[in-house]
Amino acid sequence: MSHPLFHAGSAGRMIAAPAGAGNRHDAPSARGGRHCGGHIMTTEDGRTECDPRWSRIVHRDKGADGLFWYSVTSTHVYCRPSCPSRLARPENTRIHDTIAEARATGARPCRRCDPDAASSEAGRDARIVRACRLIEASDAPPTLAALAGAIGLSPGHFQRVFTKATGLSPRQYAEACRSGRLREALRAAPSVTEAIYAAGYGSSSRFYEKADRLLGMKPRSLRAGAQAERLRFAVGDCSLGAILVASSDRGIVAILLGDDPDGLVRDLQDRFPRAELVGGDRAYENLVAQVVGFVEAPRIGLALPVDIRGTVFQQRVWNALREIPAGGTVTYTEIARRIGAPAAVRAVANACGANALAVAIPCHRVIRHDGALSGYRWGVARKESLLAREKP
């Protein structure tokens, strides 16, 4: 059976050699097999080395875990593709689309890669995604017990695995979803009161208790396009070039890096088009100096409040980024998995690009699957420099 991710005919059967190929594609190899389009093909069944999944096993590709499994006839075990054990000979290897097929061979699970645990992890991630969809579809935040029961976990266990996967507790995730609906409603509803009820709040009094924290500003200010918001800012220099720091009353809203100070100011204006931008005084310059010190030595941490603004998805990504320790790196794929959206790798990259808090939200610690340092809003050279200075 060929794997659904690959072209029909590319796996599990021999591709006919082109006309005129002669003995070049049909000559026995030194190992007793035959060539298949330039690849060695075993005489026994002619499948494994012509299957494109074999290359992923050879390279121990963690991204293939959960997509397929393989069993080894000589050791009578089955494994996941990233298994660190010594590579089996292809003629002794059988590739399976499901873990049930691997078990049906009579093989036992490998003790090193624990393929059954990998399957359980994939199932857990799927349940977390389902919980996210349930929260997003609910007008009022579902109770912890209701969510846990819907996906078949105990409330305590569900709370732990959900928080680990998304970076938010179920209640925080529900509040972020409702905040997103409220922002949309405030721009469209005839009044603030109607927007409050449209977003799922049972009473306006309960909403106003937490409005500033949810929106980062007064509801009427958001409805008016943030005309009443005042942001202080200042531009300075650091070893990475020009740096702009901007703050609201709640904390730092932007740390921007670049070569052109005027360009950084224009970037700030584009991000907050209707806010009133006020140049910082001498006291504010001291705050900027603290931020510069943090950029120069990220391991010291930033002991200043930040005012993080973004969509629900962006906040999930940014919270996951803040969990990456200085000196560490993860891939975009891993971040997508951690937030419970394993297929949203491109969206994760876009969220990293939308980050306005350089270093404070360390999107520079996210790298490509092949280890390349691509995709940094403020330039790959700065990304490389930041990672270098974070090394222990």
ABEGO torsion letter per residue (X at the ends): XBBAABBBGABGBBBBBBBGAEAAAABBBAAGBBBBGGBBBBAAAGAAAABAAAAAAAAGBAAABGABBBBBAAAGBBBBAABABBBBBAAABBBBABAAAAAAAGBBBBAAAGAAAAAAAAAAAAAAAAAAAAAAABABBBBAAAAAAAAGBBAAAAAAAAAAAAGBBAAAAAAAAAAAAAAAAAAABABAAAAAAAAGBABAAAAAAAAAAAAGBBAAAAAAGGAABBBBBBBBBBAAEBBBBBBBAAEBABBBBEABAAAAAAAAAAABAABBBBBBBAAAAAAAAAAAAAAABAAAEBABBBBBBEBAAAAAAAAAAAABBBGBBBBAAAAAAAAGBAAAAAAAAAAAAABABBGABBAAABBBAAGBBBGBAAEAAAAAAAAAAABX
